[in-house]
Amino acid sequence: MSQIPDASTEQRTIIVGAGLAGLACAFELADQGRPVLVLEAAPYVGGRTANWNENGMDVESGFHKFIGYYSLLPELLERAGIDLNEMLFWEKSMETRHPEAEEAGIFGLDVIRAPLKTALGALGNNKYLTPADKASLIPFFTAGFKDYLSNPEELDEIPLQTYAKRHHVTDQALERILEPLSSGIFFLPPDQYSSYAFFGLFAPGIPRLHKMRIGAFSGGMTDVMSQPLADAIERLGGTVRTSAPVRELMIEEGAVTGVILENGEHLEAAHVVVAANIRRAQMLLAEPFRDVSWFAPFFELEAMPHVTAQFELPEPLLPQDRTTFGPGTSLGSFGEQSRTTFRSKSGRTSIILVDPDTLVDLPEEEVWRRTVDGLKAIGLDGVDQTTDYRIIRGDENFYRLSAGSEKKRPKQITPIPGLFLAGDYTKQPFLATMEGAVISGQRAARGILKNEST
Ligand SMILES: Cc1cc2nc3c(=O)[nH]c(=O)nc-3n(C[C@H](O)[C@H](O)[C@H](O)COP(=O)(O)OP(=O)(O)OC[C@H]3O[C@@H](n4cnc5c(N)ncnc54)[C@H](O)[C@@H]3O)c2cc1C
């Protein structure tokens, strides 16, 4: 356990949660010379960007990709002294495998460095998607990006499948292209997935098309990103405590004045940033603020589960470490990682499974059986060689990216004196992503600094 900073507890900010949102907030405040104390419930930092050992096997919170058009996350990491070129491997292409497709679809990813391959990927792949299927997507994307800019609230009320039908997307294009780009990324099937979330994920990339690359982590995320970021906060004078779960907020005369840990410790602060995952944040805030109308929509914002399968083999399952989608199966997105993230393993695959609502409570053996069935359906019989697997899942972390959620996301600045929120579920344009988490943390930090100066 690290020591509590010398700076007056009256001036410090306590940040509950050491995911990217909490760490980003702490870094910004510490960088401005403010005393910060980060309290993390888990024995390691990173939250959803973490790796750890689960009963003898090295695992991660889930298959993660760093999108080239993120800007605030890379900027933060660089300021913290983390070399992105060491932290990431840039992928050159991604793959889509459908059980009934004659061939896999291969899509180039690097507009600047491999423009021809990228263009051919978008225009070619005729055995994966017919020209008519591709043509049906053009009016859909055109209308969608327009509605994203002009009618975001309305767009958020429409499930992706309904919006696609309205714009005459063919069934095959829906299943083979839109499903991977929705369920493959945020797990929910297209009949639930918000159209705003669909276009919102890609819209920020349009003006930065030249940055459209996908990076795989070159090690476990705690090891190569979250812990180095926590170390940078400590170098700036902040403190990061792990295995320090917060039980409740301290409240005096309507203001938040500190926190009480599970072990009974009382810690005072000028500001408290709740940077816990959505369900945990709702639990901390429900008791004291149940009757405050500002919080009412947030308390209605639902969480959604996520389910991942991670396994080791004597040799790689796939010929390349690259993002692969499995539409038409229970496999959302997945990838071989033995050449990138888990290089000490001879074969290692990580998969995000689709429709987590139906999987989250199933026994591990059943989730694994469905994973194996999905892999075999797309020709990856090598899964039979698996030597060990883990099912890593949770039901408290993500806000539900279904139609109608946007209007319930709270802002980072609350009406309660001393209380700020951070976390990917809070209102910011990058949805439930690492970039979104960083934006939320930085906004909370700005709110605190502004508060101090008034
Ligand atoms: C399987 C999976 C795949 C993903 N893929 C991608 C991807 O490819 N690209 C991308 O950009 N994003 C991806 N994400 C999303 C990304 O990881 C999140 O958006 C981001 O990490 C959220 O950060 P956060 O700080 O808001 O929340 P979290 O990382 O959830 O952090 C919250 C922290 O609060 C702590 N906490 C909770 N309650 C308490 C308490 N009472 N006291 C103390 N601490 C507490 C938790 O332990 C946790 O560490 C993925 C996530 C998952 C799970």
The ligand as an SDF file (V2000), in Angstrom:
LIG
                    3D

 53 58  0  0  0  0  0  0  0  0999 V2000
  -14.1870   -7.3190  -23.8320 C   0  0  0  0  0  0  0  0  0  0  0  0
  -13.9460   -5.8560  -24.0610 C   0  0  0  0  0  0  0  0  0  0  0  0
  -13.5070   -5.4030  -25.2850 C   0  0  0  0  0  0  0  0  0  0  0  0
  -13.2950   -4.0390  -25.5130 C   0  0  0  0  0  0  0  0  0  0  0  0
  -12.7890   -3.6300  -26.7110 N   0  0  0  0  0  0  0  0  0  0  0  0
  -12.4390   -2.3370  -26.8680 C   0  0  0  0  0  0  0  0  0  0  0  0
  -11.7520   -1.9220  -28.0400 C   0  0  0  0  0  0  0  0  0  0  0  0
  -11.4220   -2.7340  -28.9030 O   0  0  0  0  0  0  0  0  0  0  0  0
  -11.4520   -0.5960  -28.1870 N   0  0  0  0  0  0  0  0  0  0  0  0
  -11.7800    0.3270  -27.2220 C   0  0  0  0  0  0  0  0  0  0  0  0
  -11.4770    1.5100  -27.4030 O   0  0  0  0  0  0  0  0  0  0  0  0
  -12.4410   -0.0450  -26.1050 N   0  0  0  0  0  0  0  0  0  0  0  0
  -12.7660   -1.3470  -25.9020 C   0  0  0  0  0  0  0  0  0  0  0  0
  -13.3960   -1.7500  -24.7550 N   0  0  0  0  0  0  0  0  0  0  0  0
  -13.9360   -0.7150  -23.8510 C   0  0  0  0  0  0  0  0  0  0  0  0
  -12.8920   -0.0660  -22.9530 C   0  0  0  0  0  0  0  0  0  0  0  0
  -12.1710   -1.0460  -22.2770 O   0  0  0  0  0  0  0  0  0  0  0  0
  -13.6490    0.7970  -21.9420 C   0  0  0  0  0  0  0  0  0  0  0  0
  -14.4550    1.7300  -22.6250 O   0  0  0  0  0  0  0  0  0  0  0  0
  -12.7370    1.5770  -21.0000 C   0  0  0  0  0  0  0  0  0  0  0  0
  -11.6420    0.8250  -20.5810 O   0  0  0  0  0  0  0  0  0  0  0  0
  -13.5690    2.0140  -19.8100 C   0  0  0  0  0  0  0  0  0  0  0  0
  -12.7770    2.6790  -18.8570 O   0  0  0  0  0  0  0  0  0  0  0  0
  -13.4710    3.2680  -17.5600 P   0  0  0  0  0  0  0  0  0  0  0  0
  -12.3920    3.8600  -16.7440 O   0  0  0  0  0  0  0  0  0  0  0  0
  -14.6250    4.1060  -17.9390 O   0  0  0  0  0  0  0  0  0  0  0  0
  -14.1090    2.0090  -16.7900 O   0  0  0  0  0  0  0  0  0  0  0  0
  -13.3860    0.7030  -16.1710 P   0  0  0  0  0  0  0  0  0  0  0  0
  -12.2100    0.3250  -16.9740 O   0  0  0  0  0  0  0  0  0  0  0  0
  -14.4740   -0.3020  -16.0220 O   0  0  0  0  0  0  0  0  0  0  0  0
  -12.8690    1.1980  -14.7610 O   0  0  0  0  0  0  0  0  0  0  0  0
  -13.6680    1.3110  -13.6180 C   0  0  0  0  0  0  0  0  0  0  0  0
  -12.8150    0.9320  -12.4220 C   0  0  0  0  0  0  0  0  0  0  0  0
  -13.5090    1.2380  -11.2220 O   0  0  0  0  0  0  0  0  0  0  0  0
  -13.2030    0.2460  -10.2730 C   0  0  0  0  0  0  0  0  0  0  0  0
  -14.2210    0.2750   -9.2160 N   0  0  0  0  0  0  0  0  0  0  0  0
  -15.5340   -0.0210   -9.3380 C   0  0  0  0  0  0  0  0  0  0  0  0
  -16.1530    0.1600   -8.1570 N   0  0  0  0  0  0  0  0  0  0  0  0
  -15.2110    0.5870   -7.2930 C   0  0  0  0  0  0  0  0  0  0  0  0
  -15.2570    0.9380   -5.9280 C   0  0  0  0  0  0  0  0  0  0  0  0
  -16.3890    0.9020   -5.2140 N   0  0  0  0  0  0  0  0  0  0  0  0
  -14.1010    1.3190   -5.3170 N   0  0  0  0  0  0  0  0  0  0  0  0
  -12.9330    1.3770   -6.0310 C   0  0  0  0  0  0  0  0  0  0  0  0
  -12.8480    1.0470   -7.3400 N   0  0  0  0  0  0  0  0  0  0  0  0
  -13.9850    0.6670   -7.9630 C   0  0  0  0  0  0  0  0  0  0  0  0
  -13.2130   -1.0240  -11.0980 C   0  0  0  0  0  0  0  0  0  0  0  0
  -12.5500   -2.0940  -10.4330 O   0  0  0  0  0  0  0  0  0  0  0  0
  -12.4920   -0.5610  -12.3560 C   0  0  0  0  0  0  0  0  0  0  0  0
  -11.1050   -0.7410  -12.2740 O   0  0  0  0  0  0  0  0  0  0  0  0
  -13.5840   -3.1060  -24.4820 C   0  0  0  0  0  0  0  0  0  0  0  0
  -13.9700   -3.5650  -23.2230 C   0  0  0  0  0  0  0  0  0  0  0  0
  -14.1460   -4.9330  -23.0030 C   0  0  0  0  0  0  0  0  0  0  0  0
  -14.5410   -5.4160  -21.6310 C   0  0  0  0  0  0  0  0  0  0  0  0
  1  2  1  0
  2  3  1  0
  2 52  2  0
  3  4  2  0
  4  5  1  0
  4 50  1  0
  5  6  2  0
  6  7  1  0
  6 13  1  0
  7  8  2  0
  7  9  1  0
  9 10  1  0
 10 11  2  0
 10 12  1  0
 12 13  2  0
 13 14  1  0
 14 15  1  0
 14 50  1  0
 15 16  1  0
 16 17  1  0
 16 18  1  0
 18 19  1  0
 18 20  1  0
 20 21  1  0
 20 22  1  0
 22 23  1  0
 23 24  1  0
 24 25  2  0
 24 26  1  0
 24 27  1  0
 27 28  1  0
 28 29  2  0
 28 30  1  0
 28 31  1  0
 31 32  1  0
 32 33  1  0
 33 34  1  0
 33 48  1  0
 34 35  1  0
 35 36  1  0
 35 46  1  0
 36 37  1  0
 36 45  1  0
 37 38  2  0
 38 39  1  0
 39 40  1  0
 39 45  2  0
 40 41  1  0
 40 42  2  0
 42 43  1  0
 43 44  2  0
 44 45  1  0
 46 47  1  0
 46 48  1  0
 48 49  1  0
 50 51  2  0
 51 52  1  0
 52 53  1  0
M  END
$$$$
